[in-house]
Every structure is written in C-alpha cells, then in structure tokens.
Amino acid sequence: MIGVRFTFDDSKVGDHFLSTILNKIDVANFIWNMYSDDIYLVPCKGNDYLFNSHIVDGPTFYKNITTLNYVVIMSNLQAFPNVESVRDLHTYADYVNSECQMLVAVTDNQFVEVLSKNEQTVKQVYQNAVQNAFSRIAIIEELEDSTLLTDI
C-alpha cells in the first residue's frame, strides 16, 4: 500500500479541500515543494495563488490550507523532512529514492492521488476520503519506476 486515489466534487468539499484530505496528518512537520501548483485564492483577482513561493515551510502550509479560501485546479505538492532534502521529483523512482515522505497530486480539479512512505498516512487519507464521501476511492499498491508523477 503506497497511496490512495479518488475523485471529488468540489461543490461538496468547500474552501479547504487540502485540509480535508490531509486531516489528522501533521503537515506542519514538513517542508513543502510546490513542484507544480495552480491553487488560487477565492475570490481570485488575477494570479492570487495560495502559496507565493515554490518552497513553503510546514506552519505556513498548514495555516494557508486551513484558514484561506481556495480552489485546487492542479497540484503536485511534495513533503520533505527539511529544506536541504528538497528536490523536484519527476518519476516514481525519483520519489522512492528521495527523502520525500508524501506527494499530493490533483488534476483537473477533481482527480486526487496521494502517495506516502508511511502506511498509517495512507490509511488516514483513505479514511478521510471515505468519511467525506469522495468517489472512486482506491488503494494504490504499486507503480512502475518510470511512472511520471504527473501521470499518477
């Protein structure tokens, strides 16, 4: 068990979607690499991004996802233990061979995949998906090393 995938209806999620799926996971303990993100504040007045930097400390990440109103169009968020370990990850093999502990990918404002090296985190994300009545919830058991993280 390496991750969870599901779809969601943003009209049912509210303005704190990332907080909902990462509930009970201590996201403030990571440094977050915004490898790719189209996450906009609502109401959006142009390019009002939820994060103003590609590398965000855990407390700022937590505060933004729990208190600000936003919409996630697309994201590839990577959680690292410290700033020195941050690097861009392109394939599943890159992820496995890195210090990245968790990856949150959202595409087309509805498809979500969360990978984690901690099985308890995978279980928690799965439970959150079930509790929030997301659809097409599935456990990810394995991925090919060459799988692009943009395609998970």
Stockholm file with secondary structure:
# STOCKHOLM 1.0

chainA/1-152         MIGVRFTFDDSKVGDHFLSTILNKIDVANFIWNMYSDDIYLVPCKGNDYLFNSHIVDGPTFYKNITTLNYVVIMSNLQAFPNVESVRDLHTYADYVNSECQMLVAVTDNQFVEVLSKNEQTVKQVYQNAVQNAFSRIAIIEELEDSTLLTDI
#=GR chainA/1-152 SS CCEEEEECCHHHHCSCHHHHHTTTSCGGGSEEEEEEEEEEESSCCSSCBSCSSSEEEHHHHHHHHHHSCEEEEEEEEEEESSGGGCCCCCBHHHHHTSSCCEEEEEETTTEEEEEESCHHHHHHHHHHHHHTTCEEEEEECCCCTTCBGGGC
#=GC SS_cons         CCEEEEECCHHHHCSCHHHHHTTTSCGGGSEEEEEEEEEEESSCCSSCBSCSSSEEEHHHHHHHHHHSCEEEEEEEEEEESSGGGCCCCCBHHHHHTSSCCEEEEEETTTEEEEEESCHHHHHHHHHHHHHTTCEEEEEECCCCTTCBGGGC
//
